[in-house]
Amino acid sequence: VGHALDVTARTTMIGELRGGAASELNALRIIRTASRSFLEGVGESHGDAQAAARGLVAGAVDGTEDAGVDPGQAATTVLQGVLDAAESLGEETAQEVCNAAGDEYARIARKLKR
């Protein structure tokens, strides 16, 4: 189930960005808002928020290539959305989600350097 949420979060983020990210500023706004909204829904349904965060980071990095957004900035903006959703997630879960998002970006960054 966690893997499915990972994929759903990634494709949702990419879809949101393709629908409205004509500029870097718009892309960052979309990333933050979509991350918060998606994670609030996951928190309310007691879903796998860590898998969702990994998918959101992957989708943000993949979906912003055309808008010229630095991959690190895209990942950091997902973390801002996580913090915005922290009340819905609870403090402990929010920290775990931040860690998962950071780990996913580290994995992506290693691939980008190759």
C-alpha positions in Angstrom: 0.0 0.0 0.0 2.9 2.4 0.8 4.4 2.0 -2.6 1.1 2.8 -4.2 0.8 6.0 -2.2 4.4 6.9 -3.2 3.4 6.6 -6.9 0.1 8.4 -6.4 1.9 11.3 -4.7 4.5 11.5 -7.4 2.1 11.5 -10.2 -0.2 14.0 -8.4 2.6 16.4 -7.9 3.7 16.2 -11.6 0.1 16.7 -12.7 -0.3 19.8 -10.5 3.0 21.2 -11.8 2.2 20.6 -15.5 -1.1 22.2 -15.0 0.1 25.5 -13.7 3.9 25.9 -13.3 4.8 28.4 -16.0 7.4 30.1 -13.8 9.7 29.2 -11.0 7.7 31.2 -8.5 4.4 29.5 -9.5 6.1 26.1 -9.4 7.3 26.7 -5.8 3.8 27.8 -4.7 2.2 24.7 -6.3 4.8 22.4 -4.6 4.2 23.8 -1.2 0.4 23.9 -1.5 0.1 20.5 -3.1 2.4 18.9 -0.5 0.5 20.4 2.4 -2.9 19.3 1.0 -1.8 15.9 0.0 -0.2 15.2 3.4 -3.1 16.6 5.3 -5.3 14.1 3.5 -2.9 11.3 4.2 -2.7 12.3 7.9 -6.5 12.3 8.2 -6.8 8.9 6.6 -3.9 7.5 8.6 -2.1 6.6 5.4 1.7 6.1 4.9 2.8 9.7 5.1 6.5 8.8 4.7 5.7 7.1 1.3 3.7 10.1 0.3 6.6 12.4 1.2 9.0 10.4 -0.9 6.6 10.6 -3.8 6.0 14.3 -3.4 9.8 15.0 -3.5 10.3 12.8 -6.6 7.4 14.4 -8.3 8.5 17.9 -7.4 12.0 17.3 -8.8 10.7 15.6 -11.9 7.9 18.1 -12.5 10.0 21.3 -12.3 12.6 20.5 -14.8 10.9 22.7 -17.4 10.3 25.6 -15.0 14.1 25.8 -14.2 13.7 25.1 -10.5 16.7 23.7 -8.7 16.0 20.2 -7.5 17.2 21.0 -4.0 14.8 24.0 -3.9 12.0 21.8 -5.1 12.7 19.3 -2.3 13.0 22.0 0.3 9.7 23.4 -0.7 8.1 20.0 -0.2 9.5 20.1 3.4 7.8 23.5 3.9 4.5 21.8 2.9 5.2 19.0 5.4 5.7 21.7 8.1 2.4 23.3 7.0 0.7 19.9 7.4 2.4 19.1 10.7 -0.7 19.8 12.8 -2.7 17.2 10.8 0.2 14.7 11.0 1.3 15.1 14.6 4.8 16.2 15.6 6.4 12.8 15.6 5.0 11.8 12.3 5.9 15.2 10.8 9.5 14.6 11.8 9.5 11.1 10.3 8.0 12.5 7.1 10.7 15.2 6.9 13.3 12.5 7.3 11.8 10.4 4.6 11.6 13.4 2.2 15.2 14.3 3.0 16.3 10.7 2.3 14.5 10.7 -1.0 16.1 13.9 -2.1 19.5 12.5 -1.1 18.8 9.4 -3.2 17.8 11.6 -6.2 20.8 13.9 -5.8 23.2 10.9 -5.9 21.5 9.8 -9.2 21.8 13.4 -10.7 25.5 13.5 -10.0 26.2 10.3 -12.0 
